[in-house]
Amino acid sequence: METYKANENRYSNMAYKRCGRSGLLLPPISLGLWHNFGSVDVFSQFIQIAYTAFDNGITHFDLANNYGPVYGSAEENFGRILKKGLGVYRDELVISTKAGYDMWPGPYGNWGSRKYLMASLEQSLKRMGLDYVDIFYSHRPDPETPVEETMGALADIVRQGKALYVGISNYNAEQTKEALAILKEYRVPCLIHQARYSMLDRWTEPDLLPLLKEEGVGMIAFSPLAQGLLTDKYLDGIPENSRAAKSTGHLQREQVTERVVNKIRRLNEIAVSRGQTLAEMAIAWLLKDERVTSVLVGASSVGQLMDNLKALQNVEFTSEELQRIEIVLSE
Ligand SMILES: NC(=O)c1ccc[n+]([C@@H]2O[C@H](COP(=O)([O-])OP(=O)(O)OC[C@H]3O[C@@H](n4cnc5c(N)ncnc54)[C@H](OP(=O)(O)O)[C@@H]3O)[C@@H](O)[C@H]2O)c1
């Protein structure tokens, strides 16, 4: 493979968004490596997805310690991609990783202790061949560990220079409020909250999004396509090689119900009337909300990523379109 040279026009078509009240700008679409970059996937394919992302202005790549499968392999593979050429652009990249879910056996490889977070980040840096990550997250709240300990570990990680910013993920509004207050006391503000948000899952709307806006914290929406459901992929059954068909995928066959498929069909009609694919419309629908800093997509091919990027060409909705969508979603 030739040495990678990034597209010189990579910044021409991307309007970056400020992450909360911070100095950091993020692309409205970021790339997540939860699936498709593990040891079960094909290197020559996913390196092209990463290059295509960066060539099109996607500067933010999101990982976690246990992304793969196998655990750790997405970080290892991303390290290889950096080594192959992307790493030349390290100062143009925002790389995030997380700890909070099951990673290694025994009492120190899960949840939110200082012991786990510190050790896990050390391992993540080694796997990726990095001195620091841009954002380090507590991946989920831990009901058994004092939140002061988890947030204290995040603050110290920033002070040690191992992460430039910190974030939290999967914390509900109440837990978020508490975490933000503690981080403020440590004078390490929370940069960003990473939460599941899509047309099919709107739990963030009543309390979390207003809180983040008030507190000046950015929001990055994960699984914006509901793992592929909000695309035209499942309109006529479950295709081979799709996430729902794969044994390593987190989308289960049982989630592709007749009721969901009916909804998707009707959403697809609205998308077509807007001149978009359903994937494009689902991403645009999230980005119409100025509180959403970035939409964190996954992609199993370069074609999917390019389709998702097209969402940026039209993120405006008429009130009639929004109403039509609302009717489908509320049924
Ligand atoms: N913080 C957390 O707890 C958490 C949890 C989950 C995810 N995340 C983050 O969010 C990222 C994205 O999550 P996700 O992968 O679930 O996001 P997603 O964008 O909702 O789903 C991605 C999947 O949808 C399908 N797809 C994507 N674009 C498509 C297109 N244009 N047309 C048809 N199908 C398309 C592909 O599935 P096929 O493989 O079937 O082709 C792809 O793998 C993750 O990588 C991770 O960084 C974070």
The ligand as an ORCA input file, in Angstrom:
! r2SCAN-3c Opt
* xyz 0 1
  N     -20.896      5.314     24.502
  C     -21.513      4.184     24.243
  O     -21.969      3.452     25.141
  C     -21.661      3.753     22.807
  C     -22.500      2.681     22.466
  C     -22.652      2.377     21.116
  C     -21.951      3.096     20.160
  N     -21.102      4.112     20.531
  C     -20.319      4.884     19.537
  O     -21.141      5.281     18.461
  C     -20.592      4.785     17.234
  C     -21.671      4.521     16.254
  O     -22.568      3.523     16.764
  P     -23.287      2.570     15.773
  O     -22.263      1.829     14.974
  O     -24.301      1.818     16.518
  O     -23.962      3.682     14.803
  P     -25.016      3.646     13.639
  O     -24.498      4.685     12.696
  O     -26.370      3.804     14.217
  O     -24.932      2.190     12.971
  C     -23.863      1.859     12.141
  C     -24.258      0.691     11.272
  O     -25.355      1.055     10.442
  C     -25.172      0.567      9.124
  N     -25.032      1.741      8.239
  C     -24.330      2.878      8.452
  N     -24.480      3.747      7.442
  C     -25.303      3.145      6.558
  C     -25.819      3.548      5.322
  N     -25.545      4.732      4.792
  N     -26.649      2.684      4.661
  C     -26.952      1.468      5.182
  N     -26.470      1.038      6.367
  C     -25.651      1.870      7.049
  C     -23.951     -0.300      9.149
  O     -24.381     -1.599      9.502
  P     -23.944     -2.941      8.734
  O     -22.794     -3.428      9.487
  O     -25.175     -3.788      8.866
  O     -23.630     -2.593      7.298
  C     -23.154      0.291     10.287
  O     -22.250     -0.605     10.862
  C     -19.797      3.563     17.682
  O     -18.831      3.174     16.737
  C     -19.177      4.065     18.946
  O     -18.097      4.900     18.661
  C     -20.965      4.445     21.828
*
